Amino acid sequence: MRSFSADSSKTRVKRIAALALAFQPYGRFALPGFSQARKFWYQWFMALDGGPDAVRADPKGFARIQWETWSPPGWFDDEEFARSAASFDNADWLPITLNGYRRRWRQDEPSDPAYAELRQQLATIGRIGVPTLMV
């Protein structure tokens, strides 16, 4: 098993903290148990054949439902959401978001060839060898 670790002579990464899913060994996303799958409804939705069209039709509505699902009541207001939602107007947001989730669960989803070498490298890494915090 190959692991990612910080080489003491060329240390680039000493620690990792991330807000995301936990590290997926070998870059493979395992099918989660029923409890987590229920929480991944948005990922399954985007992986459906018609999912991207629905998200394209109302990307801010789709994002809003995520915020409401994941945030405690009163955590944000309409004005704060509107300020953040302006970033969803970026032309890259929708295709990158859809591709990222669809590629996770669909073998037929194309990916950017510019990242092929990195994907190949990731497929060889089974363990992260530096202190890592996933939130």
C-alpha positions as CSV (number, residue, x, y, z in Angstrom):
1,M,0.0,0.0,0.0
2,R,1.4,3.4,-1.0
3,S,0.8,6.2,1.4
4,F,1.1,10.0,1.1
5,S,3.6,11.3,3.6
6,A,5.8,14.3,4.2
7,D,9.3,13.5,3.2
8,S,11.5,15.2,5.8
9,S,14.0,16.5,3.2
10,K,11.3,18.0,1.0
11,T,8.4,18.6,3.3
12,R,5.5,20.3,1.5
13,V,2.6,19.1,3.7
14,K,3.0,18.8,7.4
15,R,-0.7,18.6,8.4
16,I,-4.0,18.6,6.6
17,A,-7.4,20.1,7.8
18,A,-10.3,19.9,5.4
19,L,-14.0,20.5,5.4
20,A,-15.3,17.7,3.2
21,L,-15.8,14.0,3.0
22,A,-13.1,11.9,4.6
23,F,-10.1,10.7,2.5
24,Q,-11.1,8.1,0.0
25,P,-8.3,5.5,-0.2
26,Y,-7.1,5.0,-3.8
27,G,-9.6,7.7,-4.9
28,R,-12.5,5.3,-4.8
29,F,-15.8,6.3,-3.4
30,A,-17.3,3.4,-1.5
31,L,-21.1,3.1,-1.5
32,P,-22.1,4.4,2.0
33,G,-24.4,2.7,4.4
34,F,-28.1,3.6,4.4
35,S,-27.8,6.4,7.0
36,Q,-25.1,8.3,5.1
37,A,-26.7,7.5,1.7
38,R,-29.8,9.3,2.9
39,K,-27.7,12.4,3.6
40,F,-26.2,12.1,0.1
41,W,-29.5,12.7,-1.6
42,Y,-28.1,15.7,-3.5
43,Q,-25.2,13.6,-4.8
44,W,-27.6,10.9,-6.1
45,F,-29.9,13.6,-7.5
46,M,-27.0,15.1,-9.6
47,A,-26.0,11.6,-10.8
48,L,-29.4,11.0,-12.3
49,D,-29.8,11.4,-16.0
50,G,-32.1,14.4,-15.5
51,G,-30.4,15.8,-12.4
52,P,-28.0,18.2,-14.2
53,D,-30.9,19.8,-16.1
54,A,-32.8,20.4,-12.9
55,V,-29.8,21.9,-11.1
56,R,-29.1,24.1,-14.2
57,A,-32.6,25.4,-14.1
58,D,-32.3,26.6,-10.6
59,P,-28.7,26.4,-9.2
60,K,-29.3,28.9,-6.4
61,G,-32.5,27.1,-5.4
62,F,-30.6,23.8,-5.3
63,A,-27.8,25.4,-3.2
64,R,-30.3,27.0,-0.9
65,I,-31.8,23.7,0.0
66,Q,-28.4,22.4,0.9
67,W,-27.7,25.4,3.2
68,E,-31.1,24.8,4.8
69,T,-30.5,21.1,5.2
70,W,-27.0,21.5,6.7
71,S,-27.3,24.6,8.8
72,P,-28.9,25.0,12.2
73,P,-32.0,27.3,12.2
74,G,-31.1,30.9,12.1
75,W,-27.5,30.3,11.0
76,F,-27.9,32.5,8.0
77,D,-30.4,35.0,6.6
78,D,-31.6,35.8,3.1
79,E,-29.2,38.6,2.7
80,E,-26.2,36.4,3.6
81,F,-27.3,33.7,1.3
82,A,-27.8,36.2,-1.6
83,R,-24.2,37.5,-1.1
84,S,-22.8,34.0,-1.2
85,A,-25.0,32.9,-4.0
86,A,-23.5,35.5,-6.2
87,S,-20.5,33.2,-6.5
88,F,-22.8,30.6,-8.1
89,D,-23.0,32.9,-11.1
90,N,-19.4,32.1,-12.0
91,A,-19.5,30.2,-15.3
92,D,-17.3,27.4,-13.8
93,W,-19.4,26.7,-10.7
94,L,-22.1,24.6,-12.3
95,P,-20.1,22.4,-14.6
96,I,-17.4,21.8,-12.0
97,T,-20.0,21.0,-9.3
98,L,-21.9,18.6,-11.5
99,N,-18.9,16.9,-12.9
100,G,-17.3,16.4,-9.4
101,Y,-20.4,14.7,-8.0
102,R,-21.4,12.8,-11.2
103,R,-17.8,11.4,-11.6
104,R,-17.9,10.2,-8.1
105,W,-20.8,7.8,-8.8
106,R,-21.0,7.3,-12.6
107,Q,-18.3,5.5,-14.5
108,D,-19.5,7.0,-17.8
109,E,-19.0,10.6,-16.7
110,P,-16.1,12.2,-18.6
111,S,-13.4,14.1,-16.8
112,D,-10.9,16.8,-17.6
113,P,-7.8,15.1,-19.2
114,A,-5.6,17.7,-17.7
115,Y,-6.1,15.8,-14.4
116,A,-5.5,12.3,-15.7
117,E,-2.0,12.1,-14.3
118,L,-3.1,13.3,-10.8
119,R,-6.0,10.8,-10.9
120,Q,-3.6,8.0,-11.7
121,Q,-1.3,9.1,-8.8
122,L,-4.3,9.3,-6.4
123,A,-5.3,5.7,-7.4
124,T,-2.0,4.5,-5.8
125,I,-2.4,6.2,-2.4
126,G,-4.2,4.1,0.2
127,R,-3.2,6.1,3.3
128,I,-2.4,9.7,4.3
129,G,0.8,9.6,6.5
130,V,0.5,13.1,8.0
131,P,-1.8,14.3,10.8
132,T,-5.2,14.9,9.2
133,L,-8.4,16.4,10.5
134,M,-11.6,16.0,8.4
135,V,-14.6,18.1,9.5
